């Protein structure tokens, strides 16, 4: 990694840590501190818990942030998350307020559910959309991608962005899957010396490591299904054209689509 890239990466992580501290988050310092209470919970199970007032979105969001700091940015260092949303806690609090005032999952199916998006999917907020490249860093997107807008409309809490193969691997015939100049290399949670596969490696690895119940990536050729396979999660590639690609850094108009892990 170049000295410029290294300085940018360190600066980005420092900013995230400062933002998290300001929000009252505490990074777990050892494996004993890593929360596991909601590991492997489905979206439906989490919604049931929130609907029955056993859980709040704020608590759930802090839970995932604590796991990310303990296991992704520290500890084993999965390195699947490239950036966290400094407004995540506020978004979760807003979702809790909506639920208290009668909002239901019938109208907002992802109400209060934290989600992660691949770093080639635009979000019109304080986060970057860089496709993992330093060339696009510095200016946030001016508006949400259609996917991000629909997730917000469904009540989701956009927790952050996931690492990826830079430019979704459309840059070299001999590039390493899951590496970007901005984020470094994503590791497979099951074996940290193994490849997480595909350009949506951060999305697959983050879901596998229980940093989020669901994340969203993109695929041209194998970039959703391969990370799903090697990280032990379901990767779903929709039929081309059924899901909007507006606001997603493109490769091929005949092959690209977005989809979940």
Secondary structure, 3 states (H helix, E strand, C coil): CCHHHHHHHHHHHHHHHHHHHHCCCCCCCCHHHCCCCCCCCCHHHHHHHHHCCCCCHHHHHHHHHHHHHHHHCCCCCCCCEEEECCCHHHHHHHHHHHHHCCCCCCCCCCCCCEEEEECCECCCCCCCCCCCCHHHCCCCCCCCCHHHHHHHHCCCEEEEEECCCHHHHCCCCCCCCCEECCCEECEECCEEEEECCCCCHHHHHHHHCCCCCEEEEEECCCCCHHHHHHHCCCCCCCCCCCCCCCCECCCCCCCCEEEEC
